[in-house]
Amino acid sequence: MSALKPLIAGNWKMVGLPADLKSFADAMRAWSGGSRGGLLICPPATLLAAAVQAFDGLPIAVGGQDCHAKASGAHTGDIAAPMIAAAGGTFVIVGHSERRADHGETDAQVKAKAEAALAAGLTPIICIGESLAQRQAGETLAVVEASLRGSLPSGDLARVVVAYEPVWAIGTGLTANADQIAEVHAHLRKVLLSIDGTGAAVKLLYGGSVKPGNAAEILATPDVNGVLVGGASLVAADFQAIASACPA
Ligand SMILES: O=C(CO)COP(=O)(O)O
C-alpha cells in the first residue's frame, strides 16, 4: 500500500430501489466498525440525490456511474457531469467495461467524459481492463497501457482515479491473483509517472469479484490504492467487511 489514502468504492450498477438504499444506509449508520479508507457508493442515477441525503452525516461519498461528455444538450437518457455534481455527487465512473461493451464507448469518448467530469468538479474513476482472450494472448500490459493513455484527461492528473478491472474477473467470481494485480498496477504506475509528475497522485483501484474473503489480500498488494466493488457492495455487511480490510 502506498501513502495514498485507499478508496473503497461500490458500483451498484443497474440494481437498487429506494428501499434497498434505505436498508443499506441504516446498516451503515448502525455500523460500529470503521475503515482507514475513504468510502464511496455509486448508485443508479435515480438514487443519486436520495443517497446523498441517506448518507448525510456518514463518511460516504456518492458518485455517478457514467456521464456525458457534454455539459447539457439533446441526449435523451444521458446524464451530464454538472447534474451529478448538483445532486451532491463528487465522483463519477467513466469507461466501465460494461459501457464499453454495451455502448461501444471508445478510449477517446472516455477521455472526453473524464474531462467533462473534471470540469464539473467531479473526480473521474477511469476504468480499463483486458479481456480473457487478450490476457491469454499475452497482451494484458499493452492493452491496459494503450487504454490508459487513450482514456486519461489531458493536464493535471491529481484528481484522477484509475480502476483496473480485468473484464474476465467482473461478476464471474474469478479474481486476478495478487501477482497479476501487482504486475498490472506497477505497469500502470510507471506509465502514469512517465506522463506527468502528478501521476504519483492517481489512486489505482482494483475491481473484479472483490469480496470480504479476498479484500485484505488485494488491498495489501503493492500499488493497489483501493477497490471498486460491484456485487458485494450491494450487501452492507460485505461492503463493511471489505472496508474494514484496509491496511494501516
Ligand atoms: O465491475 C465491477 C465494479 O465496477 C466489479 O463487479 P463485481 O465485483 O460484481 O465483479
The ligand as a Tripos MOL2 file, in Angstrom:
@<TRIPOS>MOLECULE
LIG
   10     9     1     0     0
SMALL
NO_CHARGES

@<TRIPOS>ATOM
      1 O1        -17.4740   -4.1680  -12.3380 O.2       1 LIG1
      2 C1        -17.1760   -4.1480  -11.1600 C.2       1 LIG1
      3 C2        -17.1280   -2.8920  -10.4060 C.3       1 LIG1
      4 O2        -17.2030   -1.7870  -11.2450 O.3       1 LIG1
      5 C3        -16.8800   -5.4090  -10.4330 C.3       1 LIG1
      6 O3        -18.0650   -6.1080  -10.2850 O.3       1 LIG1
      7 P1        -18.0810   -7.4290   -9.3400 P.3       1 LIG1
      8 O4        -17.4490   -7.0130   -8.0400 O.co2     1 LIG1
      9 O5        -19.5300   -7.7560   -9.2110 O.co2     1 LIG1
     10 O6        -17.2660   -8.4500  -10.0510 O.co2     1 LIG1
@<TRIPOS>BOND
     1     1     2 2
     2     2     3 1
     3     2     5 1
     4     3     4 1
     5     5     6 1
     6     6     7 1
     7     7     8 2
     8     7     9 1
     9     7    10 1
@<TRIPOS>SUBSTRUCTURE
     1 LIG1         1 GROUP 0 **** ****
